[in-house]
Amino acid sequence: MPIPLKGQGNPLPPNFPYRGEWILEPRMFLYVPDQAQLTASNASRFTASLNANSDDWCFGFDSEQLAAALNITTDSLFQANRHRELTLENVEASTPDGEMP
């Protein structure tokens, strides 16, 4: 069952530290890494997070790496997001202790 995605395809704010657009505003976004982000560290850059310890936290996906994993172009990825073809699925797993993560 797809989760409704408020603000999907809206551009990120001009003062945002990344360029891209929302998948789920204001929590999840797609971003295009700039050269500084590409060379800043050897750490994985698949995801980025902001304000992790506050109520206005959000995280994003590197559009280049996500598109490569899906075997599509970054333009196709952003186009799918804008046309609401990029979806999130609600999946619950039953665990032995009865919790539903």
C-alpha positions as CSV (number, residue, x, y, z in Angstrom):
1,M,0.0,0.0,0.0
2,P,1.7,3.3,-1.1
3,I,2.1,6.0,1.5
4,P,0.7,9.4,0.4
5,L,3.7,11.8,-0.2
6,K,2.9,15.4,0.7
7,G,4.8,18.0,-1.3
8,Q,6.3,15.3,-3.6
9,G,8.3,17.0,-6.4
10,N,8.4,20.4,-4.8
11,P,11.9,22.0,-5.0
12,L,14.0,22.2,-1.9
13,P,14.1,25.8,-0.4
14,P,16.8,28.2,-1.7
15,N,18.6,28.3,1.6
16,F,18.6,24.5,1.9
17,P,22.2,23.0,2.0
18,Y,21.4,20.6,-0.9
19,R,19.9,21.1,-4.4
20,G,17.0,18.8,-5.3
21,E,13.4,18.2,-4.4
22,W,11.2,16.7,-1.8
23,I,10.0,13.1,-1.8
24,L,8.0,13.7,1.4
25,E,8.0,17.3,2.5
26,P,9.6,18.2,5.0
27,R,11.2,14.9,5.9
28,M,12.6,13.1,2.8
29,F,14.4,14.5,-0.2
30,L,16.4,13.7,-3.4
31,Y,19.5,15.7,-3.8
32,V,22.1,16.3,-6.5
33,P,25.6,16.2,-4.9
34,D,27.9,19.1,-5.7
35,Q,31.6,18.7,-6.2
36,A,32.4,19.7,-2.6
37,Q,30.0,17.0,-1.3
38,L,31.6,14.4,-3.6
39,T,35.1,15.1,-2.4
40,A,34.4,16.0,1.3
41,S,34.8,12.5,2.6
42,N,35.3,8.9,1.7
43,A,32.2,8.0,3.7
44,S,29.1,6.6,2.0
45,R,27.1,9.4,0.5
46,F,23.9,7.5,-0.4
47,T,22.0,9.4,2.3
48,A,22.4,12.8,4.0
49,S,20.7,13.9,7.1
50,L,20.0,17.3,8.7
51,N,19.1,18.3,12.3
52,A,19.2,14.6,13.4
53,N,18.6,15.5,17.1
54,S,15.8,18.0,16.7
55,D,12.1,18.0,15.7
56,D,12.8,19.4,12.2
57,W,15.0,16.5,11.1
58,C,15.1,15.3,7.5
59,F,17.1,13.0,5.3
60,G,17.9,12.7,1.6
61,F,19.0,10.3,-1.0
62,D,21.9,11.0,-3.4
63,S,20.0,11.0,-6.8
64,E,23.1,9.8,-8.7
65,Q,23.6,6.7,-6.5
66,L,19.8,5.9,-6.3
67,A,19.4,6.2,-10.1
68,A,22.4,3.9,-10.6
69,A,21.0,1.4,-8.2
70,L,17.7,1.5,-10.1
71,N,19.5,1.4,-13.5
72,I,17.9,4.7,-14.7
73,T,19.1,8.2,-15.3
74,T,18.9,10.9,-12.7
75,D,16.6,12.9,-15.0
76,S,14.3,9.8,-15.1
77,L,14.4,9.6,-11.3
78,F,13.5,13.2,-10.8
79,Q,10.8,12.9,-13.4
80,A,9.3,9.9,-11.7
81,N,9.3,11.8,-8.4
82,R,7.5,14.8,-10.0
83,H,4.9,12.5,-11.6
84,R,4.4,10.6,-8.3
85,E,5.7,7.4,-9.9
86,L,8.3,7.2,-7.1
87,T,6.5,5.7,-4.2
88,L,7.2,4.5,-0.6
89,E,5.6,1.3,0.6
90,N,4.5,0.6,4.1
91,V,5.9,-2.8,5.0
92,E,5.6,-4.3,8.5
93,A,7.5,-7.3,9.6
94,S,6.3,-9.6,12.4
95,T,9.0,-10.3,14.9
96,P,9.2,-13.1,17.5
97,D,8.6,-10.7,20.4
98,G,5.4,-9.4,18.7
99,E,6.7,-6.0,17.8
100,M,6.0,-4.6,14.4
101,P,9.1,-2.7,13.2
